[in-house]
Amino acid sequence: MTNNYLNYLDSFPSELEQTIEKNPIAYIPFGALEWHGEHNVLGVDSLKAEHILKRTAEETGGVLFPCVNWGAFGVMNFPYTFDFSKRCLKKLTKKLVKQLYEMGFRVIVLLTGHYPRGQIRQVRKACEKISKKYDNCFALGIPEQALATDMGYYGDHAAEWETSMMLAINQEYVDLTKLPEGLNFPERCIRHGVMGKDPNIHSSQEKGKQALGHIIKKLATAVNEVITTQSINPFDKIYREFDTAKKNLNLSNKLEVYGIKNKSEGLAYLKWEIFKRGEHNPDYSYTGK
C-alpha cells in the first residue's frame, strides 16, 4: 500500500483482496507507443495517463493497474510508432472491464492518454455497457481532456498542452531545443507531428501543473461522489459535459485550438487532412537550436 492506494504490480494477493473489500476502485491508464515530435519522449500518452491516475488514486484510494501500452490505433504515421487494429482494442476493453467486475471492483476508470475518436469511443462503450449490465458497477471511460474543456483544453498532439504536461511531470521528458521555431501549423503537423499550438511559444511547466491539477481534482471528486451516492450520475455528467463542449466547438474555435493562424494555413491543413491523411513527412535535417 502506497499513499492510500495499492499498486497492482508490487502487491501481494492478500493485499489486493483487502483493498477490493475496503475500496473497490480500479484505475487503468491507456497509452500509446508513438512519436510526439522530436522534442518529447516517445511515451507521452502513457506517462500522462499513468501520472493522472496515480495522483487520483492517492486521493481516493483503490488499485492502480499498469498502463495498457499495446493496442492503440489511429496513431500518426511516424517512426518508432506501433499501430494496432480497432478490433484488438475492442476485445481488450470488453474483457478487461468484465474481469475487473468479476474480481470485485465496482468503480472502474479507464483513462486514455491517446485519443483518436475511435479509441475514445471504445473505452467509453466498454464502460457504458458494463455499467448498464450491473446495477452495482460504475465505470468511466474517457480521455483526460474530457475533464478540462472548461480551461480550453480539447486535446492536442505534442503541442501546447501535452508538452506542458510533460514539463510538469518531468522536465527531462522535454527538450524544446530539438523543435525548430517559427513553424506554421502545416509544417508543425506534417513534418514534426505537432498538432496544436506551437509548444515553443505556448507550453510551460506552470500550464502543465494547472492542467494536471484541474483534471485530477475533477476526476477524484467524481469518483468520491460515485462511491458516496452509489450512483453513475457523476460519471454521466462528465460524458454530457464533454459531449456538449465538443458540439459547441465551431470552426473558428477549432482553428484557435490548433493554433491555425489564417485561412491559408487552414486550407493547407484541410487539404492534407482530406487527401493525404497519414502521409507524414518527418524532418530529420534539424539538429537543434
DOBAKOL-309140 format. One record per atom (N, C-alpha, C, CB): x, y, z. Coordinates in pm, whole numbers, plus 50000, padded with zeros to 5 digits. Glycine has a CB too. Layout:
# DOBAKOL-309140
XYZ;...
END
This chain:
# DOBAKOL-309140
500854988050000;500005000050000;500895012550000;499045000150124;500645021449905;501455033649892;500545045849884;502355032849767;500725055249977;499965067749971;498465065349949;500505076549860;497885056150024;496445054150025;495945045049913;495765067250015;496805041349818;496345032549710;497305020749697;496245040349575;496855010649622;497664998649601;498114998249455;496864985849637;499394995849435;499934993849300;499884978949269;501394999449287;499104975249169;498884961149138;500194953549118;498024959949015;501144959449048;502354952249010;503204947849129;503184960848921;503194955349238;504024951449352;503184948049475;505004962549385;501964943349451;501094939549564;501014924449578;499684945549545;500784919849701;500534905749727;499044902849712;501044901749869;498674890349681;497254887049666;496414891049787;497104872249641;496964889049907;496204892450028;495944907450036;496964887750153;496924915349992;496744929949992;495674934049892;498074936949959;495694927849775;494704931149673;493304927649721;495014923749542;493174916049784;491874911749835;491344921649939;491974897649896;492184925850029;491774935350133;491374948850074;492904937250234;492114953349974;491814966249912;490484965749838;492934970349816;490234954749766;488964953349694;487794953449791;488954940449610;487954946749905;486874946450004;486624960250063;487214936550116;487694967750085;487584980750151;487274992050053;488864983950224;487894991749937;487815003049844;487904997949700;488945013449873;486824992449645;486874985349517;486924994449394;485674976349505;487975002649387;488165011849275;489355007149192;488385026549325;489165006049061;490245002048971;490555013348874;489854989248893;491825016748867;492285027048772;493185020448667;493055038548847;492805021848540;493585015948432;493935026648330;492815004448365;495215030548322;495635040248220;495835033348085;496925047248264;495455040347979;495705035847842;496625045947775;494365034247762;497645040947707;498555049947637;498815045447495;499855050947712;499965049247443;500385045247309;501895046447302;499695053847198;502495038847213;503925039747188;504055047147056;504625025447184;504225060247065;504025068646947;504905081146950;502565072846936;505405084646835;506155097146814;505335109146860;506535098746664;505965117746936;505335130346978;506285142046954;504935129647128;506735142846829;507695153346794;509095149646840;507265166646855;510075156546786;511455154146828;511715159046969;512425160846732;510835167547020;511075174247148;510485167047268;510515188047142;509675156747246;509065149147355;509555134647353;507535149647347;509545128247468;509835113947473;508715106247404;510025109147620;508975093747370;508015085847292;506825080947374;508725074147230;506925081447505;505855076047588;504885086247642;506445068747701;504725097547574;503885108547625;502515103747671;503715119147519;501785096747584;500405092947616;500335084047739;499755085847497;501255074647750;501275065347863;501695072247992;502205053647834;502755080047985;503245087148104;502205096648159;504525094748071;501505103248070;500455112848107;499305105848178;499935120347983;498795095048118;497675087748178;498055081448311;497175076948082;499255075748318;499725069748444;499815080148555;501095063148423;500355091648523;500525102148624;499175106848677;501305114048565;498235109148587;496915114048628;496225103948719;496045116848505;496255091248682;495545081248762;496285078048892;495345068548682;497595078748891;498345076649016;497975087349117;499865076748989;497955099749074;497625110549167;496155110349208;497975123949105;495295105849120;493885104449157;493725093449260;493015101449032;494415082249239;494355071149334;494885075249471;495145059249281;495855084049474;496355089049602;495265096549679;497565098249580;494325102449606;493235109849669;492085100849713;492715120449574;491795090549633;490585082549656;490845068749712;489825081249530;492085063949700;492355050149729;491985041449610;491595045649854;492135028249629;491835018949520;493105012449469;491125026049407;493025007049348;494134999649289;494525006049156;493764984749269;495825008649141;496355013849016;496965002348937;497405025049041;496424999948819;496924989348732;497974994848636;495764982848655;498804985948579;499814990648482;499154996148357;500764979348445;499855004948290;499325011448171;499205001448055;500215023248130;498135002547981;497934994447859;498635001847745;496394992147828;499864998047718;500645004847614;500394999247475;502115003947647;500154986247468;499924979747339;498444979647306;500474965247340;498114981047178;496714980247134;496174993047079;495874975947247;496915004047092;496425016947043;496335016946891;497345028447091;495335023946839;495205025346695;494945040046663;494065016346638;494955043446534;494765057446496;495985065746529;493545063146564;497165059546528;498385066946560;498875074546437;499485057346612;499805083846458;500395091246348;501465082746280;500985104646397;501575084146149;502475075846069;503905081346073;501985074945924;504495080146192;505855084946214;506725073346263;505865096546317;508035075046264;508925064246309;508705060146454;510375068446290;509105047846486;509115042646623;507715042746686;510075050746710;506705040746602;505315041346645;504635028046616;504565052946575;503905022746713;503235009846699;501735011946680;503495000846822;501175004946581;499765006646546;499074992946547;499615013446407;497864992546602;497104980246609;495714982446552;497024975046755;494934971846546;493594972946487;492574977346591;493174959646425;491504983146541;490384987146626;489804974946697;489314994246543;489744963746626;489184951446682;489974946846804;489154940446575;491274948446797;492144944346909;491774951647037;493624946946874;491614964847029;491294972647148;489864970047195;491494987647121;488954967747101;487564965047137;487464952547224;486704963347010;488144941847182;488124929447260;488784931347396;488814918247182;489894938647395;490634940647519;489814948147623;491924948147491;489214959347583;488454967447680;487234959847732;488024980647616;486574952547644;485384944947684;485744934347788;484734938247562;486804926847762;487224916347856;487794922247984;488244907147790;488484933347970;489114939648086;488084943848190;489934951748042;487064951348149;486084956048247;485284944448305;485134966248182;485024934248224;484294922448272;485084915348381;484014912648156;486364913348358;487184906348457;487404914748582;488514902548396;487524927748567;487654936448684;486404935448772;487884951048642;485244935548709;483994934248785;483944920648856;482774935848693;484324910148786;484284896748846;485274895348961;484574886248739;486334903248960;487294903249072;486744910349195;488604909749030;485694918449175;485094925549287;485164940649278;485744921349410;485774945949174;485834960449158;484454965749117;486904964449052;484074976949177;482754982649150;482834996549089;481944983049278;483955003249104;484205015949035;485425013848946;484425028049137;485245015848816;486295013048719;486525025548634;485915000848629;487765029848626;488115041648546;489155037848442;488635053248637;488785039048315;489725037548204;490015051448152;489145028148091;491245055748163;491605069048114;492645067548004;492155078048229;492305072247885;493215070947772;493935083947741;492455066247650;495255083147741;496075094647705;496285095647555;497405094047775;495835085447482;495855085347335;494405085947290;496585072347277;494075095747206;492645098047187;492175101347046;492235108847275;492465092746948;491695093946824;490235090846855;492255084346713;489335095446771;487905093746801;487525079246829;487065099046686;488085070046749;487735055946766;488155050446901;488355047846658;489305054446951;489765049447080;488925055247194;491255052747102;488545067747181;487655073747282;486345066047287;487385088747250;485805062747170;484535055247165;484685041447228;484055053747020;485805034747204;485975021247256;486015020747408;487235015147199;486805029447470;486885028947617;485555033247678;488025038047668;484885042547615;483595047047667;482535036147652;483135059747596;482485029947536;481465019647511;481625007947607;481555014747366;482845003547630;483074992447722;482574995847862;484564988847727;482825008247904;482415012448039;480905014348048;483115025448077;480305019947946;478845021747948;478125008347948;478405030147827;478624998847874;477964985747868;478024978348001;478594977147760;479184978348065;479304971248193;478484978248301;480784970248235;478384991548293;477604999048392;476114996248377;477875014048378;475664994348254;474244991348229;473904976848264;473894994048083;474884968148250;474634953948277;474484951148426;475764945548220;475264958248508;475234955748653;474884968548727;476594950148702;473864967948810;473424979848884;474474984848982;472144976748958;475334976049026;476334980049126;477724981949065;476414969549237;477764984348934;479034987048868;478995001148808;479334976548757;480015009048836;480075022948790;481405025048718;479905033048910;481355025548586;482575026248507;482605038848422;482715013848418;483805044248405;484015056448328;485165054348231;484295068548421;484945057548103;485995056448003;486135069347925;485715044847908;487235076547947;487405089947889;488865092747855;486875100647985;489105102747768;490435108647757;490565119647861;490695114247613;491775123847891;491925133648000;491275147047971;493375135848028;491195151047843;490625164247813;489125164947840;490885167847669;488475153547861;487055153647897;486835161048028;486525139247909;487895162548106;487815169348235;488425183348231;488505161148341;488765188148110;489495200848104;489065210147991;490945198148089;487935207347926;487485216547820;487135230147878;486275210647746;486775230548007;486425243348069;487645252248089;485745240848203;488845246948067;490035255548071;490675256547932;491055250048172;489915252547830;490365254247692;491175242847636;491155266447683;491225231647707;491995220147660;491055209847598;492815213747776;491165208147466;490335198647393;491155186947339;489625205747278;492405186047381;493295175847329;494155181447218;492505163847280;495435178147220;496325181447109;497335170247095;497035195347132;498335172047013;499335161546994;500725167746991;499065153546863;501455165647099;502835170547110;502925185647104;503705164547001;501825192347130;501755206847115;501705213747252;500525210747031;500955224647258;500885233047379;500625224947506;499805243447362;499545217147506;499085210847630;499875198347667;497625207347617;500055189347571;500795177147604;502235180447644;500795167447486;502855189747573;504225193547609;504275200047747;504805203047504;503275208247778;503205214547910;503065204148021;502045224347917;502235194047997;502045183748099;503305175348117;500875174748061;504015172848008;505285165648020;506295173848101;505855162447881;506335186848077;507225195548155;506885195048303;507145209948104;505595194148334;505155193748473;505445180248538;503665196848482;505315169548463;505555156148517;507045153748539;504985145448423;507835157548440;509295155848449;509935164248339;509715140648437;510645174448377;511245183448278;512175176148182;511995194548348;512725164848226;513655157548140;512945150248026;514435147548223;511615150048029;510845143947920;510735153147799;509455140047970;511185165547812;511015175547705;512345182347675;509955186047744;512625184147545;513785191947503;513365200447383;515015182647467;512905212447411;512385221147306;513475226047211;511685232947367;514725224247246;515785228147152;515785219247028;517165227547221;515105207947036;515055198646923;513955202246822;514835184546973;513095211846856;511995215646766;512275229446707;510635215546841;512275230846574;512515243946513;511475254246556;512515242746362;511855266746556;510935277646589;510335283446462;511675288746669;509215290546479;508615298046369;507905289646265;509655305746303;507505277446300;506805268846204;505325272346200;506995254046241;504715271946081;503265273446073;502625259946102;502835278845932;501295259746109;500635247346150;500905235546057;499155249646159;500745237145925;501035225645837;502455220345854;500815229545693;503425229045872;504815224645892;504955217046024;505765236645890;504345222346129;504415215646260;503805201646252;503685224046368;502665200846187;501915188346185;502555177846094;500495190946140;502755181445969;503185171745868;504635167445886;502995177545730;505495176545927;506925173445935;507395170046077;507715185045883;506615173746177;507085171546315;506065164546404;507465184746376;504855162046355;503855155146435;503265163446546;504445142946493;503305176646531;502775185746633;501425191046585;503765197546662;500355186446649;499005190846612;498445199446724;498075178646583;498535212346706;498095221746808;498985234046806;498095215246947;498865242046908;499655254346915;501135251346935;499155263347029;501965260046881;503415258346884;503905257247029;504115269946812;504455245747069;504935244347207;506115253347240;505315230047233;506855257647139;507955267047164;507435280147222;508725269747035;506205283647186;505615296347231;504655294347347;504885303047115;503845283847340;502685282747430;502835272747544;501505279047350;503845264247543;503945254347651;504755259847768;504585241347599;504405255047888;505155258848009;504885248648118;504765273048056;505815247548209;505645238448322;504445242548408;506915238048407;504255255448428;503155260248510;501815256848447;503265275248532;501705258448316;500455255048247;500165240148262;500535258848097;501215231948254;501045217648272;500585214048412;502325210548241;501155220548512;500745218048651;499285221748672;501635226048748;498865233048617;497485237348631;496535227548565;497295251348571;496875223048444;496015213648372;495905200448447;496545211348231;497025195048488;497015182348560;496245183348691;498435177648586;496475194048765;495775195948891;494275196848872;496275208348961;493865203948768;492445205648736;491805192148702;492275215548619;492465184448617;491945171448575;491855161848692;492835165448465;492905161148771;492945151848884;491885155348989;494335151948949;491725168049017;490725172249115;489325168549070;490815187249140;488995171048943;487655167948893;487395152948891;487465173748753;488405145248853;488225130748849;488075125048990;489395124048778;488905129249082;488825124349220;487485127949283;489965129949304;487015140049255;485715144349308;484595135549255;485445159049272;484615132649126;483575124349065;483605110149121;483745123948913;484795104549136;484915090949191;484395090549334;486385086149186;484755100149414;484275100449553;482755102149560;484945111849630;482195109949469;480745111649464;480045098649425;480365122749366;480635091349332;480065078349293;480085068749410;480845072449173;481195068349482;481305059549599;480265063249704;482715060349659;480115076149729;479195080949833;477735078549797;479425095749859;477385081349672;475985080749630;475585067249572;475705091349528;476605058949539;476345046349469;475475048749345;475675036149564;475875058749271;475135062849150;476115065649037;474265075349179;475705062748915;476515065448797;476415079948753;476095056248683;475545087648816;475275101348771;476515110248759;474315107848866;477455110048854;478645118548837;479455115248712;479535117248959;479505102548675;480215098648553;479425102748429;480485083548551;478115100848434;477275105048321;477385120048298;475805101248346;477515127548406;477675142148394;478955145548319;477685148748533;480025138248344;481285140548272;481105138048123;482405131448328;480415127148088;480135124247947;479335135547883;479385111047933;478285139847951;477405150247895;478175163247872;476195152847987;478935167247971;479675179847959;480715179147848;480355183348092;481365167747832;482355166147726;481675166547589;483135152947743;480555159447577;479815159347451;479345173347413;478605149847460;478835180647511;478355194347486;479495203447445;477655199947611;480615202347512;481775210847480;482245208447337;482925208247578;482305195847296;482725192647159;481715197647057;482935177547143;480435196147090;479385200446999;479405215646979;478015196147052;479735222847084;479745237547078;481025243347018;479545243247216;481965234646984;483235239246928;483055241646778;484375228946955;482885254146739;482685257246597;484025257846523;481925270546580;483965260346391;485175260246310;486185270546357;484825262846165;485715282346390;486615292946437;487325288746565;485835305946460;486575282446656;487175277546781;488215266746755;486085272246874;487895257846661;488825246946628;490145252346574;488195237446527;490045262446488;491255268446434;492105274546545;490905279146329;491435280846642;492135286846755;492795276046841;491165295346839;492055265246868;492575254346949;493845248446889;491515243346966;493855246846758;495005240946690;496115250946659;494555234346563;495835263646680;496855273646652;497005276446504;498165269346707;495915274846428;495915277846285;495615292746271;494865269046205;496575300346221;496515314946231;495725321746121;497885320346231;495625315746004;494955322645893;494315312745798;495945331545818;493595318045700;492865309845605;493805300945524;492045318545512;494965306245490;495935298645411;496395286145485;497135307345376;496715287745614;497115276245695;495965266345708;497595280645834;494765271745727;493585263245742;493325254945617;492375271545773;493425261045501;493195253945375;494275243345351;493165263745258;495515246745383;496605237145367;496395225045457;497965243745398;495925227645579;495665216745672;494505208045622;495355222145811;493415214345578;492255206845531;492595198245411;491115216345496;493415203545322;493835195945204;494605183445246;494695204645110;495505185345343;496255173845394;495335164045467;497375178545488;494435169245548;493525160845627;492645152345537;492645169545717;492145158145428;491205151145341;491905141845243;490365161145265;492975146645182;493585139145072;494845131445109;493905148544963;495525135245217;496805128945247;496925124745393;497925138245212;495805121945455;495825118145596;496755106145618;494405114845644;497675107345707;498595096545736;499915097545662;497965083545705;499985106245562;501225107645486;502095118645548;500915110845337;502705115245658;503585124745726;504965124545662;503675121645876;505665135345677;506995136745616;507975141745721;506945146445495;508505132745803;509395136945912;510605144845863;509875124845989;510995154545942;512135162945909;513295159446002;511765178045920;514315153245946;515475149346026;516645159046009;515915135345989;516425169545931;517525178545899;517895187946013;517185186545776;516955190046106;517175199846212;518005193546323;515845205146267;519075199946362;519985194246463;519885201146599;521405195046415;518995210846611;518805217446741;519155232046736;519625210746846;518615239446836;518825253846843;520255256846887;517805260446939;
END
